[in-house]
Amino acid sequence: MSTNRERAHVRVSGNVQGVFFRDSARRQAEQLGLVGWIENLPDGRVEAVFEGPTESVREMVGWCESGPSQADVENVEADYGEAGGDLRGFEVR
């Protein structure tokens, strides 16, 4: 049985920098078995790429809608596509 895999490119806005959003997301992604990266953007948003089993990717994007308890998420934009298979591990940039 093959598992469907996908990649999500996510941008999160709100009070999401300086509230442990990236590290919390890394821990959550690793628990879900996802690979990818996450970084702060100069405009105050957080950008991430999550790749792995479709169900886990969707769960991770759902997690981003609330984030860690200190975050105040206003909006989550997610673009979905095919998994590239080129990512290894999960990196906080």
PyMOL Python script that loads the backbone (N, CA, C, O; Angstrom):
from pymol import cmd

cmd.read_pdbstr("""\
ATOM      1  N   MET A   1       0.843  -1.184   0.000  1.00  0.00           N
ATOM      2  CA  MET A   1       0.000   0.000   0.000  1.00  0.00           C
ATOM      3  C   MET A   1       0.885   1.243   0.000  1.00  0.00           C
ATOM      4  O   MET A   1       1.702   1.418   0.904  1.00  0.00           O
ATOM      5  N   SER A   2       0.737   2.092  -0.983  1.00  0.00           N
ATOM      6  CA  SER A   2       1.547   3.294  -1.051  1.00  0.00           C
ATOM      7  C   SER A   2       0.828   4.441  -0.341  1.00  0.00           C
ATOM      8  O   SER A   2      -0.397   4.557  -0.389  1.00  0.00           O
ATOM      9  N   THR A   3       1.604   5.262   0.300  1.00  0.00           N
ATOM     10  CA  THR A   3       1.052   6.413   1.012  1.00  0.00           C
ATOM     11  C   THR A   3       1.124   7.621   0.096  1.00  0.00           C
ATOM     12  O   THR A   3       2.176   7.898  -0.480  1.00  0.00           O
ATOM     13  N   ASN A   4       0.030   8.339  -0.046  1.00  0.00           N
ATOM     14  CA  ASN A   4       0.050   9.580  -0.814  1.00  0.00           C
ATOM     15  C   ASN A   4       0.867  10.610  -0.057  1.00  0.00           C
ATOM     16  O   ASN A   4       0.731  10.770   1.156  1.00  0.00           O
ATOM     17  N   ARG A   5       1.723  11.308  -0.801  1.00  0.00           N
ATOM     18  CA  ARG A   5       2.589  12.317  -0.196  1.00  0.00           C
ATOM     19  C   ARG A   5       2.341  13.643  -0.890  1.00  0.00           C
ATOM     20  O   ARG A   5       2.005  13.693  -2.074  1.00  0.00           O
ATOM     21  N   GLU A   6       2.513  14.718  -0.129  1.00  0.00           N
ATOM     22  CA  GLU A   6       2.370  16.039  -0.720  1.00  0.00           C
ATOM     23  C   GLU A   6       3.269  17.028  -0.005  1.00  0.00           C
ATOM     24  O   GLU A   6       3.877  16.731   1.023  1.00  0.00           O
ATOM     25  N   ARG A   7       3.330  18.228  -0.594  1.00  0.00           N
ATOM     26  CA  ARG A   7       4.105  19.334  -0.027  1.00  0.00           C
ATOM     27  C   ARG A   7       3.167  20.510   0.143  1.00  0.00           C
ATOM     28  O   ARG A   7       2.359  20.803  -0.738  1.00  0.00           O
ATOM     29  N   ALA A   8       3.274  21.186   1.283  1.00  0.00           N
ATOM     30  CA  ALA A   8       2.508  22.410   1.526  1.00  0.00           C
ATOM     31  C   ALA A   8       3.477  23.561   1.737  1.00  0.00           C
ATOM     32  O   ALA A   8       4.404  23.465   2.541  1.00  0.00           O
ATOM     33  N   HIS A   9       3.257  24.653   1.009  1.00  0.00           N
ATOM     34  CA  HIS A   9       4.011  25.889   1.206  1.00  0.00           C
ATOM     35  C   HIS A   9       3.076  26.815   1.978  1.00  0.00           C
ATOM     36  O   HIS A   9       2.013  27.188   1.483  1.00  0.00           O
ATOM     37  N   VAL A  10       3.479  27.182   3.193  1.00  0.00           N
ATOM     38  CA  VAL A  10       2.582  27.859   4.124  1.00  0.00           C
ATOM     39  C   VAL A  10       3.149  29.210   4.542  1.00  0.00           C
ATOM     40  O   VAL A  10       4.349  29.351   4.778  1.00  0.00           O
ATOM     41  N   ARG A  11       2.256  30.206   4.630  1.00  0.00           N
ATOM     42  CA  ARG A  11       2.616  31.513   5.161  1.00  0.00           C
ATOM     43  C   ARG A  11       1.610  31.858   6.252  1.00  0.00           C
ATOM     44  O   ARG A  11       0.397  31.831   6.040  1.00  0.00           O
ATOM     45  N   VAL A  12       2.152  32.187   7.435  1.00  0.00           N
ATOM     46  CA  VAL A  12       1.307  32.447   8.608  1.00  0.00           C
ATOM     47  C   VAL A  12       1.508  33.892   9.040  1.00  0.00           C
ATOM     48  O   VAL A  12       2.639  34.343   9.222  1.00  0.00           O
ATOM     49  N   SER A  13       0.397  34.617   9.203  1.00  0.00           N
ATOM     50  CA  SER A  13       0.492  36.009   9.652  1.00  0.00           C
ATOM     51  C   SER A  13      -0.198  36.173  10.994  1.00  0.00           C
ATOM     52  O   SER A  13      -1.018  35.350  11.402  1.00  0.00           O
ATOM     53  N   GLY A  14       0.156  37.257  11.666  1.00  0.00           N
ATOM     54  CA  GLY A  14      -0.351  37.542  13.006  1.00  0.00           C
ATOM     55  C   GLY A  14       0.831  37.789  13.922  1.00  0.00           C
ATOM     56  O   GLY A  14       1.912  38.161  13.465  1.00  0.00           O
ATOM     57  N   ASN A  15       0.630  37.583  15.209  1.00  0.00           N
ATOM     58  CA  ASN A  15       1.732  37.693  16.166  1.00  0.00           C
ATOM     59  C   ASN A  15       2.393  36.322  16.236  1.00  0.00           C
ATOM     60  O   ASN A  15       2.099  35.519  17.121  1.00  0.00           O
ATOM     61  N   VAL A  16       3.304  36.065  15.273  1.00  0.00           N
ATOM     62  CA  VAL A  16       3.877  34.724  15.132  1.00  0.00           C
ATOM     63  C   VAL A  16       5.399  34.715  15.192  1.00  0.00           C
ATOM     64  O   VAL A  16       6.015  33.664  15.013  1.00  0.00           O
ATOM     65  N   GLN A  17       6.012  35.860  15.439  1.00  0.00           N
ATOM     66  CA  GLN A  17       7.462  35.901  15.630  1.00  0.00           C
ATOM     67  C   GLN A  17       7.753  36.244  17.082  1.00  0.00           C
ATOM     68  O   GLN A  17       7.060  37.059  17.692  1.00  0.00           O
ATOM     69  N   GLY A  18       8.801  35.604  17.636  1.00  0.00           N
ATOM     70  CA  GLY A  18       9.165  35.853  19.021  1.00  0.00           C
ATOM     71  C   GLY A  18       8.271  35.143  20.020  1.00  0.00           C
ATOM     72  O   GLY A  18       8.261  35.479  21.204  1.00  0.00           O
ATOM     73  N   VAL A  19       7.514  34.151  19.538  1.00  0.00           N
ATOM     74  CA  VAL A  19       6.598  33.412  20.414  1.00  0.00           C
ATOM     75  C   VAL A  19       6.828  31.896  20.303  1.00  0.00           C
ATOM     76  O   VAL A  19       5.927  31.101  20.573  1.00  0.00           O
ATOM     77  N   PHE A  20       8.043  31.511  19.904  1.00  0.00           N
ATOM     78  CA  PHE A  20       8.435  30.100  19.771  1.00  0.00           C
ATOM     79  C   PHE A  20       7.646  29.359  18.693  1.00  0.00           C
ATOM     80  O   PHE A  20       7.518  28.136  18.750  1.00  0.00           O
ATOM     81  N   PHE A  21       7.114  30.098  17.705  1.00  0.00           N
ATOM     82  CA  PHE A  21       6.334  29.464  16.642  1.00  0.00           C
ATOM     83  C   PHE A  21       7.195  28.494  15.845  1.00  0.00           C
ATOM     84  O   PHE A  21       6.785  27.359  15.602  1.00  0.00           O
ATOM     85  N   ARG A  22       8.395  28.932  15.431  1.00  0.00           N
ATOM     86  CA  ARG A  22       9.240  28.076  14.591  1.00  0.00           C
ATOM     87  C   ARG A  22       9.663  26.812  15.310  1.00  0.00           C
ATOM     88  O   ARG A  22       9.557  25.722  14.749  1.00  0.00           O
ATOM     89  N   ASP A  23      10.142  26.933  16.543  1.00  0.00           N
ATOM     90  CA  ASP A  23      10.609  25.751  17.261  1.00  0.00           C
ATOM     91  C   ASP A  23       9.450  24.813  17.587  1.00  0.00           C
ATOM     92  O   ASP A  23       9.596  23.594  17.502  1.00  0.00           O
ATOM     93  N   SER A  24       8.306  25.373  17.957  1.00  0.00           N
ATOM     94  CA  SER A  24       7.129  24.543  18.229  1.00  0.00           C
ATOM     95  C   SER A  24       6.681  23.815  16.963  1.00  0.00           C
ATOM     96  O   SER A  24       6.301  22.646  17.014  1.00  0.00           O
ATOM     97  N   ALA A  25       6.728  24.518  15.823  1.00  0.00           N
ATOM     98  CA  ALA A  25       6.353  23.900  14.551  1.00  0.00           C
ATOM     99  C   ALA A  25       7.325  22.784  14.186  1.00  0.00           C
ATOM    100  O   ALA A  25       6.915  21.732  13.696  1.00  0.00           O
ATOM    101  N   ARG A  26       8.610  23.015  14.425  1.00  0.00           N
ATOM    102  CA  ARG A  26       9.612  21.972  14.149  1.00  0.00           C
ATOM    103  C   ARG A  26       9.305  20.714  14.952  1.00  0.00           C
ATOM    104  O   ARG A  26       9.305  19.610  14.408  1.00  0.00           O
ATOM    105  N   ARG A  27       9.042  20.881  16.243  1.00  0.00           N
ATOM    106  CA  ARG A  27       8.743  19.724  17.086  1.00  0.00           C
ATOM    107  C   ARG A  27       7.490  18.996  16.601  1.00  0.00           C
ATOM    108  O   ARG A  27       7.462  17.766  16.548  1.00  0.00           O
ATOM    109  N   GLN A  28       6.453  19.762  16.245  1.00  0.00           N
ATOM    110  CA  GLN A  28       5.212  19.166  15.767  1.00  0.00           C
ATOM    111  C   GLN A  28       5.444  18.422  14.445  1.00  0.00           C
ATOM    112  O   GLN A  28       4.966  17.303  14.258  1.00  0.00           O
ATOM    113  N   ALA A  29       6.174  19.056  13.546  1.00  0.00           N
ATOM    114  CA  ALA A  29       6.456  18.438  12.241  1.00  0.00           C
ATOM    115  C   ALA A  29       7.241  17.142  12.416  1.00  0.00           C
ATOM    116  O   ALA A  29       6.948  16.142  11.761  1.00  0.00           O
ATOM    117  N   GLU A  30       8.230  17.162  13.295  1.00  0.00           N
ATOM    118  CA  GLU A  30       9.025  15.954  13.523  1.00  0.00           C
ATOM    119  C   GLU A  30       8.166  14.844  14.122  1.00  0.00           C
ATOM    120  O   GLU A  30       8.328  13.677  13.766  1.00  0.00           O
ATOM    121  N   GLN A  31       7.251  15.197  15.033  1.00  0.00           N
ATOM    122  CA  GLN A  31       6.342  14.194  15.601  1.00  0.00           C
ATOM    123  C   GLN A  31       5.472  13.564  14.523  1.00  0.00           C
ATOM    124  O   GLN A  31       5.136  12.382  14.598  1.00  0.00           O
ATOM    125  N   LEU A  32       5.108  14.364  13.512  1.00  0.00           N
ATOM    126  CA  LEU A  32       4.255  13.877  12.432  1.00  0.00           C
ATOM    127  C   LEU A  32       5.050  13.190  11.323  1.00  0.00           C
ATOM    128  O   LEU A  32       4.470  12.695  10.357  1.00  0.00           O
ATOM    129  N   GLY A  33       6.378  13.159  11.460  1.00  0.00           N
ATOM    130  CA  GLY A  33       7.215  12.510  10.462  1.00  0.00           C
ATOM    131  C   GLY A  33       7.398  13.325   9.194  1.00  0.00           C
ATOM    132  O   GLY A  33       7.622  12.766   8.121  1.00  0.00           O
ATOM    133  N   LEU A  34       7.303  14.646   9.313  1.00  0.00           N
ATOM    134  CA  LEU A  34       7.424  15.513   8.144  1.00  0.00           C
ATOM    135  C   LEU A  34       8.846  16.045   7.996  1.00  0.00           C
ATOM    136  O   LEU A  34       9.603  16.116   8.964  1.00  0.00           O
ATOM    137  N   VAL A  35       9.189  16.416   6.775  1.00  0.00           N
ATOM    138  CA  VAL A  35      10.449  17.093   6.490  1.00  0.00           C
ATOM    139  C   VAL A  35      10.103  18.471   5.956  1.00  0.00           C
ATOM    140  O   VAL A  35       8.968  18.723   5.551  1.00  0.00           O
ATOM    141  N   GLY A  36      11.101  19.376   5.958  1.00  0.00           N
ATOM    142  CA  GLY A  36      10.874  20.710   5.427  1.00  0.00           C
ATOM    143  C   GLY A  36      11.673  21.754   6.159  1.00  0.00           C
ATOM    144  O   GLY A  36      12.753  21.480   6.684  1.00  0.00           O
ATOM    145  N   TRP A  37      11.133  22.955   6.190  1.00  0.00           N
ATOM    146  CA  TRP A  37      11.816  24.079   6.839  1.00  0.00           C
ATOM    147  C   TRP A  37      10.803  25.134   7.252  1.00  0.00           C
ATOM    148  O   TRP A  37       9.659  25.134   6.798  1.00  0.00           O
ATOM    149  N   ILE A  38      11.254  26.048   8.138  1.00  0.00           N
ATOM    150  CA  ILE A  38      10.425  27.159   8.595  1.00  0.00           C
ATOM    151  C   ILE A  38      11.333  28.339   8.894  1.00  0.00           C
ATOM    152  O   ILE A  38      12.436  28.168   9.413  1.00  0.00           O
ATOM    153  N   GLU A  39      10.861  29.551   8.561  1.00  0.00           N
ATOM    154  CA  GLU A  39      11.677  30.737   8.819  1.00  0.00           C
ATOM    155  C   GLU A  39      10.795  31.956   9.028  1.00  0.00           C
ATOM    156  O   GLU A  39       9.643  31.991   8.595  1.00  0.00           O
ATOM    157  N   ASN A  40      11.361  32.966   9.706  1.00  0.00           N
ATOM    158  CA  ASN A  40      10.694  34.254   9.860  1.00  0.00           C
ATOM    159  C   ASN A  40      10.906  35.070   8.590  1.00  0.00           C
ATOM    160  O   ASN A  40      11.978  35.029   7.987  1.00  0.00           O
ATOM    161  N   LEU A  41       9.879  35.807   8.192  1.00  0.00           N
ATOM    162  CA  LEU A  41       9.996  36.726   7.063  1.00  0.00           C
ATOM    163  C   LEU A  41      10.136  38.155   7.579  1.00  0.00           C
ATOM    164  O   LEU A  41       9.667  38.463   8.675  1.00  0.00           O
ATOM    165  N   PRO A  42      10.776  39.032   6.801  1.00  0.00           N
ATOM    166  CA  PRO A  42      10.970  40.420   7.244  1.00  0.00           C
ATOM    167  C   PRO A  42       9.659  41.158   7.522  1.00  0.00           C
ATOM    168  O   PRO A  42       9.649  42.110   8.301  1.00  0.00           O
ATOM    169  N   ASP A  43       8.551  40.736   6.899  1.00  0.00           N
ATOM    170  CA  ASP A  43       7.279  41.442   7.095  1.00  0.00           C
ATOM    171  C   ASP A  43       6.498  40.968   8.319  1.00  0.00           C
ATOM    172  O   ASP A  43       5.358  41.383   8.527  1.00  0.00           O
ATOM    173  N   GLY A  44       7.112  40.092   9.136  1.00  0.00           N
ATOM    174  CA  GLY A  44       6.464  39.646  10.370  1.00  0.00           C
ATOM    175  C   GLY A  44       5.757  38.305  10.253  1.00  0.00           C
ATOM    176  O   GLY A  44       5.306  37.748  11.254  1.00  0.00           O
ATOM    177  N   ARG A  45       5.658  37.785   9.032  1.00  0.00           N
ATOM    178  CA  ARG A  45       5.036  36.476   8.859  1.00  0.00           C
ATOM    179  C   ARG A  45       6.060  35.370   9.064  1.00  0.00           C
ATOM    180  O   ARG A  45       7.264  35.615   9.137  1.00  0.00           O
ATOM    181  N   VAL A  46       5.553  34.153   9.154  1.00  0.00           N
ATOM    182  CA  VAL A  46       6.390  32.962   9.179  1.00  0.00           C
ATOM    183  C   VAL A  46       6.075  32.182   7.917  1.00  0.00           C
ATOM    184  O   VAL A  46       4.912  32.043   7.539  1.00  0.00           O
ATOM    185  N   GLU A  47       7.114  31.673   7.265  1.00  0.00           N
ATOM    186  CA  GLU A  47       6.951  30.874   6.052  1.00  0.00           C
ATOM    187  C   GLU A  47       7.502  29.480   6.314  1.00  0.00           C
ATOM    188  O   GLU A  47       8.514  29.322   6.996  1.00  0.00           O
ATOM    189  N   ALA A  48       6.826  28.465   5.766  1.00  0.00           N
ATOM    190  CA  ALA A  48       7.276  27.094   5.987  1.00  0.00           C
ATOM    191  C   ALA A  48       6.934  26.219   4.792  1.00  0.00           C
ATOM    192  O   ALA A  48       6.037  26.523   4.005  1.00  0.00           O
ATOM    193  N   VAL A  49       7.669  25.136   4.682  1.00  0.00           N
ATOM    194  CA  VAL A  49       7.353  24.064   3.745  1.00  0.00           C
ATOM    195  C   VAL A  49       7.317  22.780   4.556  1.00  0.00           C
ATOM    196  O   VAL A  49       8.257  22.458   5.283  1.00  0.00           O
ATOM    197  N   PHE A  50       6.212  22.051   4.419  1.00  0.00           N
ATOM    198  CA  PHE A  50       6.041  20.761   5.088  1.00  0.00           C
ATOM    199  C   PHE A  50       5.833  19.712   4.012  1.00  0.00           C
ATOM    200  O   PHE A  50       5.038  19.910   3.093  1.00  0.00           O
ATOM    201  N   GLU A  51       6.538  18.602   4.120  1.00  0.00           N
ATOM    202  CA  GLU A  51       6.380  17.534   3.142  1.00  0.00           C
ATOM    203  C   GLU A  51       6.311  16.193   3.847  1.00  0.00           C
ATOM    204  O   GLU A  51       7.041  15.936   4.804  1.00  0.00           O
ATOM    205  N   GLY A  52       5.417  15.341   3.355  1.00  0.00           N
ATOM    206  CA  GLY A  52       5.269  14.006   3.920  1.00  0.00           C
ATOM    207  C   GLY A  52       3.924  13.432   3.537  1.00  0.00           C
ATOM    208  O   GLY A  52       3.301  13.877   2.573  1.00  0.00           O
ATOM    209  N   PRO A  53       3.469  12.431   4.302  1.00  0.00           N
ATOM    210  CA  PRO A  53       2.157  11.842   4.030  1.00  0.00           C
ATOM    211  C   PRO A  53       1.066  12.918   4.055  1.00  0.00           C
ATOM    212  O   PRO A  53       1.046  13.780   4.933  1.00  0.00           O
ATOM    213  N   THR A  54       0.171  12.849   3.083  1.00  0.00           N
ATOM    214  CA  THR A  54      -0.873  13.873   2.928  1.00  0.00           C
ATOM    215  C   THR A  54      -1.606  14.156   4.229  1.00  0.00           C
ATOM    216  O   THR A  54      -1.797  15.317   4.591  1.00  0.00           O
ATOM    217  N   GLU A  55      -2.017  13.113   4.935  1.00  0.00           N
ATOM    218  CA  GLU A  55      -2.772  13.302   6.181  1.00  0.00           C
ATOM    219  C   GLU A  55      -1.959  14.099   7.206  1.00  0.00           C
ATOM    220  O   GLU A  55      -2.497  14.972   7.889  1.00  0.00           O
ATOM    221  N   SER A  56      -0.668  13.796   7.309  1.00  0.00           N
ATOM    222  CA  SER A  56       0.196  14.498   8.267  1.00  0.00           C
ATOM    223  C   SER A  56       0.436  15.940   7.851  1.00  0.00           C
ATOM    224  O   SER A  56       0.472  16.833   8.698  1.00  0.00           O
ATOM    225  N   VAL A  57       0.600  16.176   6.550  1.00  0.00           N
ATOM    226  CA  VAL A  57       0.783  17.543   6.056  1.00  0.00           C
ATOM    227  C   VAL A  57      -0.453  18.374   6.384  1.00  0.00           C
ATOM    228  O   VAL A  57      -0.340  19.507   6.853  1.00  0.00           O
ATOM    229  N   ARG A  58      -1.632  17.807   6.134  1.00  0.00           N
ATOM    230  CA  ARG A  58      -2.869  18.544   6.412  1.00  0.00           C
ATOM    231  C   ARG A  58      -3.024  18.816   7.907  1.00  0.00           C
ATOM    232  O   ARG A  58      -3.494  19.883   8.302  1.00  0.00           O
ATOM    233  N   GLU A  59      -2.629  17.853   8.733  1.00  0.00           N
ATOM    234  CA  GLU A  59      -2.695  18.051  10.188  1.00  0.00           C
ATOM    235  C   GLU A  59      -1.750  19.175  10.618  1.00  0.00           C
ATOM    236  O   GLU A  59      -2.083  19.972  11.496  1.00  0.00           O
ATOM    237  N   MET A  60      -0.570  19.234   9.995  1.00  0.00           N
ATOM    238  CA  MET A  60       0.405  20.271  10.343  1.00  0.00           C
ATOM    239  C   MET A  60      -0.101  21.650   9.939  1.00  0.00           C
ATOM    240  O   MET A  60       0.067  22.609  10.691  1.00  0.00           O
ATOM    241  N   VAL A  61      -0.714  21.766   8.774  1.00  0.00           N
ATOM    242  CA  VAL A  61      -1.271  23.049   8.356  1.00  0.00           C
ATOM    243  C   VAL A  61      -2.378  23.461   9.320  1.00  0.00           C
ATOM    244  O   VAL A  61      -2.500  24.640   9.651  1.00  0.00           O
ATOM    245  N   GLY A  62      -3.183  22.510   9.773  1.00  0.00           N
ATOM    246  CA  GLY A  62      -4.202  22.794  10.773  1.00  0.00           C
ATOM    247  C   GLY A  62      -3.592  23.290  12.072  1.00  0.00           C
ATOM    248  O   GLY A  62      -4.127  24.201  12.704  1.00  0.00           O
ATOM    249  N   TRP A  63      -2.465  22.691  12.477  1.00  0.00           N
ATOM    250  CA  TRP A  63      -1.764  23.132  13.682  1.00  0.00           C
ATOM    251  C   TRP A  63      -1.347  24.596  13.535  1.00  0.00           C
ATOM    252  O   TRP A  63      -1.429  25.364  14.493  1.00  0.00           O
ATOM    253  N   CYS A  64      -0.902  24.978  12.345  1.00  0.00           N
ATOM    254  CA  CYS A  64      -0.447  26.353  12.112  1.00  0.00           C
ATOM    255  C   CYS A  64      -1.565  27.373  12.321  1.00  0.00           C
ATOM    256  O   CYS A  64      -1.290  28.543  12.591  1.00  0.00           O
ATOM    257  N   GLU A  65      -2.808  26.948  12.201  1.00  0.00           N
ATOM    258  CA  GLU A  65      -3.924  27.874  12.365  1.00  0.00           C
ATOM    259  C   GLU A  65      -4.064  28.376  13.799  1.00  0.00           C
ATOM    260  O   GLU A  65      -4.691  29.409  14.034  1.00  0.00           O
ATOM    261  N   SER A  66      -3.486  27.657  14.757  1.00  0.00           N
ATOM    262  CA  SER A  66      -3.473  28.147  16.130  1.00  0.00           C
ATOM    263  C   SER A  66      -2.045  28.367  16.621  1.00  0.00           C
ATOM    264  O   SER A  66      -1.778  29.330  17.341  1.00  0.00           O
ATOM    265  N   GLY A  67      -1.124  27.481  16.237  1.00  0.00           N
ATOM    266  CA  GLY A  67       0.274  27.617  16.652  1.00  0.00           C
ATOM    267  C   GLY A  67       0.436  27.364  18.136  1.00  0.00           C
ATOM    268  O   GLY A  67      -0.465  26.827  18.781  1.00  0.00           O
ATOM    269  N   PRO A  68       1.590  27.752  18.685  1.00  0.00           N
ATOM    270  CA  PRO A  68       1.807  27.592  20.132  1.00  0.00           C
ATOM    271  C   PRO A  68       0.920  28.569  20.907  1.00  0.00           C
ATOM    272  O   PRO A  68       0.364  29.507  20.335  1.00  0.00           O
ATOM    273  N   SER A  69       0.799  28.340  22.197  1.00  0.00           N
ATOM    274  CA  SER A  69      -0.140  29.123  23.014  1.00  0.00           C
ATOM    275  C   SER A  69       0.159  30.621  23.003  1.00  0.00           C
ATOM    276  O   SER A  69      -0.763  31.424  23.146  1.00  0.00           O
ATOM    277  N   GLN A  70       1.427  31.019  22.838  1.00  0.00           N
ATOM    278  CA  GLN A  70       1.782  32.442  22.876  1.00  0.00           C
ATOM    279  C   GLN A  70       1.444  33.159  21.563  1.00  0.00           C
ATOM    280  O   GLN A  70       1.397  34.389  21.526  1.00  0.00           O
ATOM    281  N   ALA A  71       1.210  32.404  20.495  1.00  0.00           N
ATOM    282  CA  ALA A  71       0.970  33.000  19.173  1.00  0.00           C
ATOM    283  C   ALA A  71      -0.463  33.505  19.053  1.00  0.00           C
ATOM    284  O   ALA A  71      -1.373  33.013  19.720  1.00  0.00           O
ATOM    285  N   ASP A  72      -0.638  34.497  18.188  1.00  0.00           N
ATOM    286  CA  ASP A  72      -1.964  34.991  17.823  1.00  0.00           C
ATOM    287  C   ASP A  72      -2.039  34.967  16.297  1.00  0.00           C
ATOM    288  O   ASP A  72      -1.696  35.946  15.633  1.00  0.00           O
ATOM    289  N   VAL A  73      -2.487  33.849  15.754  1.00  0.00           N
ATOM    290  CA  VAL A  73      -2.509  33.657  14.305  1.00  0.00           C
ATOM    291  C   VAL A  73      -3.724  34.364  13.716  1.00  0.00           C
ATOM    292  O   VAL A  73      -4.854  34.159  14.161  1.00  0.00           O
ATOM    293  N   GLU A  74      -3.478  35.199  12.710  1.00  0.00           N
ATOM    294  CA  GLU A  74      -4.559  35.905  12.021  1.00  0.00           C
ATOM    295  C   GLU A  74      -4.955  35.206  10.729  1.00  0.00           C
ATOM    296  O   GLU A  74      -6.137  35.154  10.386  1.00  0.00           O
ATOM    297  N   ASN A  75      -3.960  34.661  10.001  1.00  0.00           N
ATOM    298  CA  ASN A  75      -4.257  34.059   8.707  1.00  0.00           C
ATOM    299  C   ASN A  75      -3.210  33.012   8.347  1.00  0.00           C
ATOM    300  O   ASN A  75      -2.029  33.158   8.661  1.00  0.00           O
ATOM    301  N   VAL A  76      -3.665  31.961   7.686  1.00  0.00           N
ATOM    302  CA  VAL A  76      -2.774  30.925   7.167  1.00  0.00           C
ATOM    303  C   VAL A  76      -3.088  30.738   5.695  1.00  0.00           C
ATOM    304  O   VAL A  76      -4.218  30.419   5.326  1.00  0.00           O
ATOM    305  N   GLU A  77      -2.072  30.940   4.849  1.00  0.00           N
ATOM    306  CA  GLU A  77      -2.202  30.670   3.422  1.00  0.00           C
ATOM    307  C   GLU A  77      -1.402  29.403   3.143  1.00  0.00           C
ATOM    308  O   GLU A  77      -0.246  29.295   3.553  1.00  0.00           O
ATOM    309  N   ALA A  78      -2.007  28.450   2.452  1.00  0.00           N
ATOM    310  CA  ALA A  78      -1.304  27.207   2.136  1.00  0.00           C
ATOM    311  C   ALA A  78      -1.529  26.844   0.679  1.00  0.00           C
ATOM    312  O   ALA A  78      -2.660  26.822   0.194  1.00  0.00           O
ATOM    313  N   ASP A  79      -0.437  26.562  -0.006  1.00  0.00           N
ATOM    314  CA  ASP A  79      -0.472  26.071  -1.377  1.00  0.00           C
ATOM    315  C   ASP A  79       0.021  24.633  -1.346  1.00  0.00           C
ATOM    316  O   ASP A  79       1.079  24.344  -0.788  1.00  0.00           O
ATOM    317  N   TYR A  80      -0.739  23.743  -1.940  1.00  0.00           N
ATOM    318  CA  TYR A  80      -0.399  22.324  -1.925  1.00  0.00           C
ATOM    319  C   TYR A  80       0.116  21.880  -3.287  1.00  0.00           C
ATOM    320  O   TYR A  80      -0.332  22.364  -4.327  1.00  0.00           O
ATOM    321  N   GLY A  81       1.054  20.960  -3.261  1.00  0.00           N
ATOM    322  CA  GLY A  81       1.596  20.424  -4.501  1.00  0.00           C
ATOM    323  C   GLY A  81       2.177  19.046  -4.274  1.00  0.00           C
ATOM    324  O   GLY A  81       2.052  18.467  -3.195  1.00  0.00           O
ATOM    325  N   GLU A  82       2.805  18.540  -5.298  1.00  0.00           N
ATOM    326  CA  GLU A  82       3.412  17.215  -5.212  1.00  0.00           C
ATOM    327  C   GLU A  82       4.659  17.263  -4.347  1.00  0.00           C
ATOM    328  O   GLU A  82       5.393  18.251  -4.349  1.00  0.00           O
ATOM    329  N   ALA A  83       4.890  16.191  -3.610  1.00  0.00           N
ATOM    330  CA  ALA A  83       6.102  16.073  -2.814  1.00  0.00           C
ATOM    331  C   ALA A  83       7.298  15.996  -3.758  1.00  0.00           C
ATOM    332  O   ALA A  83       7.279  15.258  -4.743  1.00  0.00           O
ATOM    333  N   GLY A  84       8.326  16.760  -3.450  1.00  0.00           N
ATOM    334  CA  GLY A  84       9.506  16.783  -4.306  1.00  0.00           C
ATOM    335  C   GLY A  84      10.507  15.700  -3.975  1.00  0.00           C
ATOM    336  O   GLY A  84      11.270  15.263  -4.836  1.00  0.00           O
ATOM    337  N   GLY A  85      10.504  15.259  -2.707  1.00  0.00           N
ATOM    338  CA  GLY A  85      11.446  14.240  -2.288  1.00  0.00           C
ATOM    339  C   GLY A  85      12.862  14.742  -2.111  1.00  0.00           C
ATOM    340  O   GLY A  85      13.775  13.947  -1.887  1.00  0.00           O
ATOM    341  N   ASP A  86      13.065  16.061  -2.207  1.00  0.00           N
ATOM    342  CA  ASP A  86      14.408  16.622  -2.130  1.00  0.00           C
ATOM    343  C   ASP A  86      14.758  17.148  -0.738  1.00  0.00           C
ATOM    344  O   ASP A  86      15.883  17.596  -0.521  1.00  0.00           O
ATOM    345  N   LEU A  87      13.827  17.102   0.200  1.00  0.00           N
ATOM    346  CA  LEU A  87      14.058  17.634   1.547  1.00  0.00           C
ATOM    347  C   LEU A  87      14.488  16.517   2.491  1.00  0.00           C
ATOM    348  O   LEU A  87      14.020  15.383   2.395  1.00  0.00           O
ATOM    349  N   ARG A  88      15.390  16.865   3.404  1.00  0.00           N
ATOM    350  CA  ARG A  88      15.853  15.909   4.416  1.00  0.00           C
ATOM    351  C   ARG A  88      15.772  16.580   5.781  1.00  0.00           C
ATOM    352  O   ARG A  88      16.322  17.665   5.973  1.00  0.00           O
ATOM    353  N   GLY A  89      15.095  15.949   6.724  1.00  0.00           N
ATOM    354  CA  GLY A  89      14.999  16.509   8.061  1.00  0.00           C
ATOM    355  C   GLY A  89      14.117  17.748   8.087  1.00  0.00           C
ATOM    356  O   GLY A  89      13.441  18.072   7.110  1.00  0.00           O
ATOM    357  N   PHE A  90      14.139  18.434   9.223  1.00  0.00           N
ATOM    358  CA  PHE A  90      13.354  19.660   9.347  1.00  0.00           C
ATOM    359  C   PHE A  90      14.244  20.748   9.901  1.00  0.00           C
ATOM    360  O   PHE A  90      14.844  20.589  10.964  1.00  0.00           O
ATOM    361  N   GLU A  91      14.333  21.862   9.178  1.00  0.00           N
ATOM    362  CA  GLU A  91      15.267  22.929   9.495  1.00  0.00           C
ATOM    363  C   GLU A  91      14.542  24.195   9.938  1.00  0.00           C
ATOM    364  O   GLU A  91      13.591  24.634   9.291  1.00  0.00           O
ATOM    365  N   VAL A  92      15.000  24.779  11.047  1.00  0.00           N
ATOM    366  CA  VAL A  92      14.557  26.111  11.449  1.00  0.00           C
ATOM    367  C   VAL A  92      15.593  27.075  10.907  1.00  0.00           C
ATOM    368  O   VAL A  92      16.767  27.007  11.271  1.00  0.00           O
ATOM    369  N   ARG A  93      15.159  27.967  10.041  1.00  0.00           N
ATOM    370  CA  ARG A  93      16.087  28.916   9.407  1.00  0.00           C
ATOM    371  C   ARG A  93      16.073  30.249  10.118  1.00  0.00           C
ATOM    372  O   ARG A  93      16.791  31.167   9.722  1.00  0.00           O
TER     373      ARG A  93
END
""", "prot")
cmd.dss("prot")
cmd.show_as("cartoon", "prot")
cmd.util.cbc("prot")
cmd.orient("prot")
